[in-house]
Amino acid sequence: FFRGKLGDAGVLADGAEEEELRKYNRDWMGKWEGRSRCVLKPATTDEVADVLRYCNSRRLAVVPQGGNTGLVGGSVPVHDEVVLSLLRMNQVEAFDERSGIVTVQSGCVLENLDMYLAERGFMVPLDLGAKGTCTIGGNASTNA
C-alpha cells in the first residue's frame, strides 16, 4: 500500500540500511531511540491523509516527525511505530507581500523560509539554534 501511494522515494522500510533508519529512530542528542522499521515520507497533504487513514484502519501507531530537533523526544518512536516524516513537504505555497502572510508546508525548514523571505525584504520573527534543521510544523506544534 505505502509504496503504491508514496512511491519509492516516500518509503524507507524493508531492506533499508540500519544507519538510514537510525536517523528517524534516534533524537539528535542520542538520548532516546525507537525501533521503527517503516518511515513514510509523504509529499502532499492528500498523501498524509491516505497514510493516516490506512494506519488508523489497521490500528497502526504513527509518530509524526519534522526536523527531529526537539529536546524531549516527542518525535522519536517509543517502540516500533510508523514514522511519518514530513520533510518532503517543504514548499512555500504562497506569500502575500502586502500583508506579509506566508503559507508553507509543515516540513519547511525555518532557515530556508527565512532566506526566502529575506530576498523579499521580510523575515521570520523566530531564531533558533536549530534553524537549519527544525521545521515550521514542528515549531508550531511544540510552540517553539
N, C-alpha and C positions, 0 to 999 in steps of 0.2 A: 504493500500500500504506500509506504513512505517514499520509496524511490519513484513510484509512478506519479506521485503528487509533486515531489520536490526535485526530482532528477538526481543524478549522481553528486552534483555539487552541493545538494541540500541534505545529504545523509552521510553521516560518519558512523559506521556500525561494523557488522561482521567483516573481519579481515583488516580492520583499521589498525594502524600502528599504536602500540601501547602509549608511546610518548605523545602522539597526537591526541588521544583520548584524555590523557592526564591533564592537558591544558584546560579541559572543561570540567574535570573531576576534582581539581585542587584549586584552592584560593591562592591569590598571588603571594600571600605570606607563608604558604605551606603549612598553615595551621589546621585546615580541615580538608578531608579528602573523601570523595564518594566512590562508587563503583559502577557508574553508568556505562553501559556498553552501546548506547544509542544516543547520538547527538543529532538533532534535527535543526536545519538552518533554512527556514523559510525566507522568501524574498518579498512576499506581499502579505497584506492583512488577510486576504482570502485563503492563502496557504496556512496561515496561523489558525484561522477558524476551522479549516478542514482537519488539520492535525489535532487540534484540541477536541473537536467533535469525535474523531476516531478514538483518541485516547480515553475520553470520558465514557464512550460506549463500551469500552473494554476494561474500564476501571484501572487504567494505567496512570501511575503517578507521574506528574510533569513538574520540572523546576525551570522557570524562565531564567535566562541569563543574558546579560548585556556584556559589558566590558570586564566583568568579574573582578572589579576593583574594590568592592565593599570590604568593610572591616569586621563584619560579624558572621560571615559565611553563609549569608542568605541566598546566594546564587549557586551554591555548591550542593550537589545531590547528597542527601543523607545516606541513602542506600544505593539502589540501582534505578532510580527514576530516569525517565526520558528527559534529557537536557534539551530545552528549546532555546537555542542561541539566536538572538535577534540581530547579530552583527551584519548580516546581509541586507537588512532593512536600514540602509544608511544614507538615504537620499534626502535632500532638501526638496520638499514638494512645492512650496510656494513662499514667496516673500513679497510683502506689500511695503514698499519704501515710504509711502505716505504715512502709514500708521506704525511702521516698524515691527509688524507682526510677521513672524516666520512660522511655517508649518513644516515639521521634519518627521521622518520616520524614527521609531524608537531606538534603532541601532546607530543613529548618527552620533559620531564621536564629538565630544564637546569642543576640542581644539579645531577640528575640521569645520564645525559650524562657526566658530569664532573667526577663523580665517575667511570663510565665505562672506560673513557679514562685514569684516574689516575692509574687504575690497569694495564694499558699497557704503562705507562711512559709518557703519554701525558696529556694535559689539554685544557679546553675551554678558550679562551682568553677573557672571559666575566664574570664578577662577579657582580651580582645584589642583592639587599636586598631581592628580591622576588624569589631568585634562587630555592627555594624549591617548588614553585608552578608555576612560569612562564614557558612557553613552547617555544621551538625553533621557531615554526611557528609564535608565537606572537612576539618574539624578532626580527625575520626577517621582518615581515610585518609592524612593527612600528619603525624599525631601532633603537631598544633599545640596 
